[in-house]
Amino acid sequence: MMNKKVRPVNLNPKTGLPVLNEESRVKVRPRHGLVYWLAVVVLFPILWLLFWPRVKGRHNIPKRGGVVFAFNHISDFDFMLVQGTLPRMLFFMAKADLCQPPLGWLLGGAGLIPVDRARKNSGALDGAVRVLKGGGAVAIAPEGHTNKNKELLPFKFGAVAMAQRAKVKVVPVAITGRPIPFFGKFSIEYSEPMVVGKDLEKANQQLRSTIQQMTDSRAVQKPHVWLQVLLKPLVLAVFQLVYRVEVVGRENIPKRGALVIATNHKHVHDQFPIMLGRPLRRMYFMAKIEYAKQLVGWPMSRFGVVFVDRQAKDKSAMKQVVVDILNKGQVLGIFPEGTRNKTDQLLIPFKFGAVRFAQKTGAKLVPAAIIGEYRPFRKGPKIVFAPPMAIGSNDSLEKANQQLYDTIEKMMIDSGERIYRQRIYEQYQERDGR
């Protein structure tokens, strides 16, 4: 007689393989042995020096008693770096493969609680609950596997389920940054412990929302200008030598006070012509957050760049950073088109950021137009600055934005930008078509 087939109940989100409706046979014997203490003494300090994580919310870490630390999972180093920031010993929920020979012989005393992704895991859950009831701390990544995207994956219920059964709290932990030795910017933030009620669905959603909000807010780092102060004279001298930019209307840029300079956007170099308008003033610029994930992200953030996540639903943290800059009387360079114009039109529709920031902070708004092409060691582009605009608190943003658009468009037409636009468009078409 043939054995009855075990029916799969769902699929593993990473492997796509069925999760069988049978109990895992992986033995759960979590303990802290020699390997754990060697890691604490040797490995964790090395990782700390390599990544130098910034830690926020230490006061939210319970010093004693059972607790679950639930965090988003962006790299293979997360567990070790979380342990390195905590003043207490952790047990880790980890995939069962790590606990199988021969690796399992080495990691057997590392405080791992194995989770079999292909089967039911009541044994792993029971083991974690025993640790928690005994006053221990368990770390878990509810996403189930590493996720480098900004949007969190759906959370599994392990964190809230073990907390509910053991009657302990869950501490949401947000990990942000880039795990690149020496050049990365790695942050770990601990939120206030949350109580898990009877409704696991609600608790799990609250946990995910809390961590998502923390990762969104931590993604917006306050920019610095110390690298700009040190290098701007040299950078602008080299840039001017290579591209020979002509500056027109420099007298229209106030020498002091909060200022928003808005211009068309055609090239990654566009911030440098703006700087040439007032080389002695410190300037901040807005750029897409994709740059922050590259090696250029670190110097850009020290050169006064505010990174913008154009896909984020909540941009309040980024907006507050910009408002703080202007409230301190600084200069903000912004490209209202939002992206480089790769069309054959003089301008693409403007977003409202420039006029909105100017109105909210009382900053003067200076329209500017970049004309021509960036051609090394030949006559380069020209930047024209118009007289500043003042936007009152009761003025219509729609009208102000249209006035800004019309002013820049007129400067571009008067300066002969139509001659260059078709050639620039064809260059983009050729480049993107490769």
C-alpha positions as semicolon CSV with decimal commas, in nm:
position;residue;x (nm);y (nm);z (nm)
1;M;0,000;0,000;0,000
2;M;0,136;0,337;-0,102
3;N;0,209;0,593;0,163
4;K;-0,012;0,897;0,167
5;K;0,160;1,206;0,026
6;V;0,203;1,496;0,262
7;R;0,026;1,799;0,119
8;P;0,216;2,128;0,117
9;V;0,047;2,407;0,309
10;N;0,242;2,700;0,159
11;L;0,560;2,794;-0,024
12;N;0,891;2,915;0,110
13;P;0,917;3,279;-0,009
14;K;1,289;3,247;-0,089
15;T;1,322;2,900;-0,243
16;G;0,969;2,864;-0,381
17;L;0,964;2,509;-0,245
18;P;0,660;2,372;-0,061
19;V;0,656;2,387;0,318
20;L;0,546;2,042;0,425
21;N;0,272;1,989;0,679
22;E;0,491;1,773;0,898
23;E;0,703;1,841;1,202
24;S;1,071;1,922;1,161
25;R;1,317;1,667;1,301
26;V;1,589;1,923;1,362
27;K;1,700;1,909;1,725
28;V;1,668;2,233;1,918
29;R;1,935;2,264;2,187
30;P;2,030;2,632;2,210
31;R;2,336;2,702;2,422
32;H;2,625;2,942;2,457
33;G;2,951;2,755;2,424
34;L;3,312;2,826;2,339
35;V;3,230;2,944;1,986
36;Y;2,995;3,211;2,119
37;W;3,251;3,350;2,362
38;L;3,525;3,346;2,099
39;A;3,296;3,548;1,873
40;V;3,223;3,796;2,151
41;V;3,589;3,842;2,235
42;V;3,740;3,830;1,882
43;L;3,488;3,854;1,598
44;F;3,246;4,116;1,729
45;P;3,517;4,378;1,801
46;I;3,661;4,326;1,450
47;L;3,318;4,370;1,289
48;W;3,260;4,678;1,502
49;L;3,583;4,836;1,377
50;L;3,501;4,745;1,016
51;F;3,145;4,879;1,011
52;W;3,143;5,117;1,309
53;P;2,762;5,112;1,348
54;R;2,578;5,407;1,496
55;V;2,346;5,301;1,776
56;K;2,033;5,488;1,877
57;G;1,774;5,410;2,146
58;R;1,995;5,215;2,387
59;H;1,765;5,325;2,671
60;N;1,490;5,109;2,515
61;I;1,690;4,788;2,570
62;P;1,558;4,589;2,872
63;K;1,853;4,504;3,097
64;R;1,699;4,186;3,233
65;G;1,409;3,947;3,175
66;G;1,283;3,771;2,865
67;V;1,262;3,986;2,551
68;V;1,240;3,942;2,175
69;F;1,451;4,164;1,949
70;A;1,291;4,176;1,601
71;F;1,485;4,348;1,322
72;N;1,483;4,397;0,946
73;H;1,742;4,184;0,771
74;I;1,970;4,362;0,520
75;S;2,294;4,161;0,543
76;D;2,459;3,848;0,680
77;F;2,624;4,057;0,952
78;D;2,301;4,179;1,113
79;F;2,286;3,919;1,391
80;M;2,646;3,974;1,493
81;L;2,625;4,353;1,485
82;V;2,302;4,351;1,687
83;Q;2,471;4,130;1,946
84;G;2,769;4,364;1,948
85;T;2,544;4,657;2,044
86;L;2,362;4,476;2,326
87;P;2,482;4,444;2,686
88;R;2,329;4,097;2,718
89;M;2,362;3,750;2,566
90;L;2,142;3,664;2,270
91;F;1,996;3,348;2,122
92;F;1,942;3,369;1,747
93;M;1,669;3,221;1,529
94;A;1,865;3,088;1,228
95;K;1,799;2,863;0,931
96;A;1,848;2,494;1,010
97;D;2,117;2,456;0,740
98;L;2,361;2,639;0,967
99;C;2,311;2,378;1,237
100;Q;2,384;2,074;1,017
101;P;2,726;1,903;1,004
102;P;2,996;2,000;0,937
103;L;2,911;2,367;1,000
104;G;2,680;2,268;1,282
105;W;2,973;2,123;1,478
106;L;3,133;2,465;1,478
107;L;2,818;2,668;1,543
108;G;2,658;2,431;1,792
109;G;2,751;2,653;2,085
110;A;2,680;2,986;1,916
111;G;2,334;3,027;2,068
112;L;2,146;2,933;1,750
113;I;1,785;2,811;1,750
114;P;1,746;2,625;1,417
115;V;1,441;2,696;1,199
116;D;1,350;2,440;0,932
117;R;1,202;2,640;0,645
118;A;1,066;2,333;0,469
119;R;0,859;2,199;0,762
120;K;0,657;2,304;1,064
121;N;0,869;2,445;1,345
122;S;0,687;2,396;1,672
123;G;1,014;2,266;1,820
124;A;1,196;2,588;1,733
125;L;0,912;2,795;1,873
126;D;0,903;2,585;2,194
127;G;1,279;2,625;2,231
128;A;1,259;3,002;2,193
129;V;0,972;3,022;2,444
130;R;1,175;2,823;2,698
131;V;1,464;3,067;2,657
132;L;1,232;3,365;2,702
133;K;1,056;3,222;3,009
134;G;1,398;3,162;3,158
135;G;1,476;3,533;3,127
136;G;1,680;3,509;2,807
137;A;1,679;3,728;2,496
138;V;1,599;3,602;2,145
139;A;1,686;3,785;1,822
140;I;1,482;3,718;1,509
141;A;1,441;3,862;1,160
142;P;1,065;3,837;1,086
143;E;1,122;3,884;0,710
144;G;1,277;3,535;0,706
145;H;1,576;3,619;0,486
146;T;1,787;3,913;0,374
147;N;1,611;4,196;0,197
148;K;1,809;4,492;0,059
149;N;1,502;4,677;-0,066
150;K;1,369;4,976;0,122
151;E;1,020;4,826;0,148
152;L;1,004;4,553;0,411
153;L;0,882;4,206;0,315
154;P;0,571;4,063;0,485
155;F;0,659;3,957;0,840
156;K;0,627;3,599;0,956
157;F;0,454;3,550;1,292
158;G;0,742;3,393;1,484
159;A;0,843;3,707;1,677
160;V;0,497;3,797;1,803
161;A;0,395;3,432;1,855
162;M;0,688;3,353;2,088
163;A;0,642;3,684;2,271
164;Q;0,275;3,612;2,326
165;R;0,335;3,258;2,453
166;A;0,620;3,360;2,683
167;K;0,435;3,678;2,793
168;V;0,731;3,904;2,714
169;K;0,772;4,224;2,511
170;V;0,912;4,273;2,162
171;V;1,170;4,543;2,088
172;P;1,151;4,662;1,722
173;V;1,498;4,715;1,578
174;A;1,571;4,907;1,258
175;I;1,894;4,844;1,067
176;T;1,981;5,092;0,795
177;G;2,282;5,181;0,584
178;R;2,531;4,997;0,367
179;P;2,734;4,705;0,509
180;I;3,057;4,808;0,335
181;P;3,374;4,792;0,550
182;F;3,506;5,139;0,636
183;F;3,298;5,311;0,367
184;G;2,950;5,203;0,475
185;K;2,714;5,393;0,701
186;F;2,553;5,137;0,930
187;S;2,291;5,234;1,190
188;I;2,099;5,030;1,446
189;E;1,803;5,184;1,625
190;Y;1,604;5,031;1,912
191;S;1,242;5,137;1,960
192;E;1,030;5,121;2,273
193;P;0,930;4,765;2,370
194;M;0,580;4,673;2,254
195;V;0,329;4,444;2,425
196;V;0,178;4,164;2,216
197;G;-0,194;4,121;2,279
198;K;-0,430;3,844;2,179
199;D;-0,455;3,959;1,816
200;L;-0,134;3,830;1,653
201;E;-0,229;3,975;1,315
202;K;-0,258;4,323;1,462
203;A;0,062;4,286;1,664
204;N;0,258;4,162;1,364
205;Q;0,138;4,453;1,152
206;Q;0,226;4,699;1,429
207;L;0,576;4,550;1,453
208;R;0,632;4,579;1,078
209;S;0,494;4,935;1,064
210;T;0,718;5,046;1,350
211;I;1,033;4,910;1,189
212;Q;0,931;5,048;0,847
213;Q;0,884;5,397;0,993
214;M;1,223;5,380;1,165
215;T;1,401;5,267;0,848
216;D;1,230;5,544;0,649
217;S;1,333;5,813;0,896
218;R;1,690;5,683;0,933
219;A;1,729;5,674;0,556
220;V;1,723;6,054;0,558
221;Q;2,058;6,154;0,704
222;K;2,138;6,516;0,783
223;P;2,396;6,633;0,528
224;H;2,723;6,798;0,620
225;V;2,931;7,053;0,430
226;W;3,276;7,008;0,585
227;L;3,402;6,829;0,275
228;Q;3,257;7,109;0,062
229;V;3,435;7,370;0,274
230;L;3,766;7,187;0,235
231;L;3,748;7,096;-0,132
232;K;3,514;7,346;-0,302
233;P;3,787;7,594;-0,408
234;L;3,987;7,315;-0,570
235;V;3,683;7,140;-0,721
236;L;3,545;7,461;-0,872
237;A;3,886;7,561;-1,008
238;V;3,929;7,225;-1,182
239;F;3,568;7,229;-1,304
240;Q;3,605;7,579;-1,447
241;L;3,932;7,484;-1,612
242;V;3,770;7,183;-1,782
243;Y;3,427;7,324;-1,875
244;R;3,476;7,705;-1,887
245;V;3,135;7,798;-1,752
246;E;3,008;8,153;-1,814
247;V;2,819;8,304;-1,518
248;V;2,560;8,576;-1,588
249;G;2,359;8,764;-1,325
250;R;2,573;8,682;-1,025
251;E;2,457;9,010;-0,866
252;N;2,104;8,863;-0,841
253;I;2,218;8,614;-0,578
254;P;2,193;8,761;-0,224
255;K;2,517;8,741;-0,028
256;R;2,340;8,633;0,292
257;G;2,010;8,493;0,416
258;A;1,806;8,183;0,330
259;L;1,796;8,118;-0,041
260;V;1,652;7,861;-0,283
261;I;1,817;7,848;-0,626
262;A;1,604;7,660;-0,878
263;T;1,732;7,566;-1,223
264;N;1,672;7,329;-1,512
265;H;1,842;6,990;-1,495
266;K;2,037;6,846;-1,787
267;H;2,353;6,687;-1,642
268;V;2,501;6,536;-1,324
269;H;2,738;6,837;-1,310
270;D;2,459;7,095;-1,276
271;Q;2,532;7,172;-0,910
272;F;2,877;7,312;-0,994
273;P;2,756;7,603;-1,215
274;I;2,520;7,696;-0,929
275;M;2,815;7,701;-0,687
276;L;3,006;7,929;-0,924
277;G;2,734;8,190;-0,869
278;R;2,842;8,240;-0,508
279;P;3,158;8,034;-0,446
280;L;3,197;8,161;-0,088
281;R;2,850;8,054;0,029
282;R;2,786;7,706;0,160
283;M;2,526;7,530;-0,052
284;Y;2,312;7,222;-0,011
285;F;2,166;7,023;-0,298
286;M;1,899;6,758;-0,344
287;A;1,975;6,429;-0,522
288;K;1,806;6,093;-0,566
289;I;1,874;5,839;-0,291
290;E;2,016;5,586;-0,539
291;Y;2,346;5,775;-0,516
292;A;2,356;5,714;-0,139
293;K;2,376;5,339;-0,202
294;Q;2,688;5,378;-0,415
295;L;3,045;5,451;-0,309
296;V;2,993;5,817;-0,403
297;G;2,720;5,840;-0,138
298;W;2,961;5,908;0,147
299;P;3,145;6,204;-0,011
300;M;2,818;6,342;-0,152
301;S;2,655;6,351;0,192
302;R;2,961;6,541;0,324
303;F;2,946;6,777;0,028
304;G;2,601;6,905;0,126
305;V;2,371;6,664;-0,059
306;V;2,025;6,582;0,078
307;F;1,917;6,244;-0,057
308;V;1,556;6,210;-0,171
309;D;1,369;5,882;-0,197
310;R;1,128;5,954;-0,478
311;Q;0,936;5,631;-0,414
312;A;0,879;5,688;-0,042
313;K;0,521;5,758;0,061
314;D;0,629;5,956;0,366
315;K;0,883;6,229;0,286
316;S;0,829;6,429;0,606
317;A;1,176;6,351;0,747
318;M;1,349;6,468;0,428
319;K;1,136;6,783;0,412
320;Q;1,220;6,867;0,772
321;V;1,592;6,841;0,696
322;V;1,552;7,092;0,410
323;V;1,343;7,328;0,623
324;D;1,607;7,320;0,897
325;I;1,876;7,410;0,642
326;L;1,683;7,712;0,518
327;N;1,581;7,824;0,866
328;K;1,952;7,854;0,943
329;G;1,993;8,100;0,655
330;Q;2,170;7,858;0,419
331;V;2,141;7,807;0,041
332;L;1,954;7,519;-0,121
333;G;2,004;7,424;-0,484
334;I;1,710;7,236;-0,631
335;F;1,600;7,105;-0,971
336;P;1,219;7,145;-0,996
337;E;1,201;6,904;-1,291
338;G;1,292;6,628;-1,044
339;T;1,513;6,444;-1,290
340;R;1,742;6,517;-1,582
341;N;1,550;6,636;-1,886
342;K;1,617;6,383;-2,160
343;T;1,338;6,502;-2,389
344;D;1,347;6,742;-2,682
345;Q;1,139;6,995;-2,484
346;L;1,306;7,291;-2,313
347;L;1,157;7,193;-1,976
348;I;0,951;6,914;-1,831
349;P;0,674;6,991;-1,575
350;F;0,797;7,132;-1,244
351;K;0,737;6,974;-0,905
352;F;0,638;7,206;-0,620
353;G;0,936;7,153;-0,389
354;A;1,118;7,477;-0,471
355;V;0,821;7,711;-0,422
356;R;0,691;7,516;-0,123
357;F;1,022;7,535;0,066
358;A;1,061;7,903;-0,018
359;Q;0,713;7,984;0,105
360;K;0,740;7,778;0,424
361;T;1,072;7,928;0,533
362;G;1,046;8,277;0,386
363;A;1,356;8,214;0,174
364;K;1,413;8,411;-0,146
365;L;1,374;8,208;-0,466
366;V;1,627;8,269;-0,744
367;P;1,541;8,121;-1,087
368;A;1,842;8,007;-1,289
369;A;1,890;7,859;-1,636
370;I;2,177;7,641;-1,757
371;I;2,232;7,691;-2,129
372;G;2,446;7,483;-2,364
373;E;2,646;7,164;-2,334
374;Y;2,921;7,027;-2,114
375;R;3,213;6,983;-2,354
376;P;3,555;6,934;-2,190
377;F;3,818;7,196;-2,279
378;R;3,584;7,376;-2,516
379;K;3,334;7,652;-2,458
380;G;3,106;7,507;-2,192
381;P;2,759;7,593;-2,066
382;K;2,634;7,929;-1,943
383;I;2,431;7,977;-1,625
384;V;2,200;8,277;-1,597
385;F;2,059;8,394;-1,261
386;A;1,736;8,597;-1,257
387;P;1,633;8,849;-0,988
388;P;1,497;8,673;-0,676
389;M;1,127;8,604;-0,627
390;A;0,948;8,647;-0,294
391;I;0,663;8,404;-0,220
392;G;0,420;8,523;0,047
393;S;0,254;8,291;0,295
394;N;-0,084;8,347;0,129
395;D;0,037;8,326;-0,231
396;S;-0,085;8,044;-0,455
397;L;0,180;7,775;-0,497
398;E;0,029;7,691;-0,835
399;K;0,083;8,044;-0,962
400;A;0,428;8,074;-0,803
401;N;0,539;7,746;-0,961
402;Q;0,409;7,856;-1,301
403;Q;0,589;8,191;-1,265
404;L;0,913;8,005;-1,183
405;Y;0,864;7,779;-1,486
406;D;0,790;8,073;-1,720
407;T;1,091;8,270;-1,593
408;I;1,337;7,987;-1,649
409;E;1,183;7,899;-1,986
410;K;1,213;8,262;-2,105
411;M;1,579;8,278;-1,999
412;M;1,647;7,956;-2,188
413;I;1,475;8,085;-2,503
414;D;1,647;8,423;-2,486
415;S;1,986;8,254;-2,442
416;G;1,939;8,022;-2,741
417;E;1,887;7,692;-2,562
418;R;1,677;7,560;-2,853
419;I;1,999;7,533;-3,055
420;Y;2,142;7,285;-2,804
421;R;1,828;7,101;-2,695
422;Q;1,792;6,877;-3,002
423;R;2,157;6,776;-2,987
424;I;2,135;6,699;-2,613
425;Y;1,820;6,495;-2,674
426;E;1,990;6,292;-2,947
427;Q;2,287;6,227;-2,720
428;Y;2,059;6,087;-2,451
429;Q;1,872;5,877;-2,706
430;E;2,197;5,731;-2,834
431;R;2,332;5,667;-2,483
432;D;2,013;5,504;-2,351
433;G;1,981;5,294;-2,663
434;R;2,315;5,121;-2,609
